[in-house]
Amino acid sequence: MLFFRDIWNRFLEFESNIGDLQSIVKVEKRRSEVLSKIKEFEGKETAQLVDRYRFLDLFPCTPQELKSIGYTEVINITGAAGKNHILQSIIEFEPDLPLPVPDYSQMIPYKPKAKALPGEHPVPG
């Protein structure tokens, strides 16, 4: 039964990339009719909405919310712990070198003039 959902998801993705809005709406309607007839998807309309609004590995809900509505595909993507390992590595990243900071003592305020004479600026160049 999971095989049917994958086919419909790919067909919907194809229509979303190439088709117009009318064809996308038709495919979404046909997909929802077919999935409503399958016993595995009874009462999981929210999980179908998650499928509709997800993009690659980005989900519209947190992993805890996805588990609470019975969305099981997130376990395969994020791992058994329910955390996205790539996102976690970015969050925990600590740079070895500090970022460069400008020398504020050499900064002067910018005061534009309508008719500035050459050499009026205090800094040469």
ABEGO torsion letter per residue (X at the ends): XAAAAAAAAAAAAAAAAABBAAAAAAAAAAAAAAAAABAAABGAAAAAAAAAABBEABBABBAAAAAAAGBAAAAAAAEAAGBBAAAAAAAABBBABBBBBBBAAABBBBBBBABBBBGABABBX
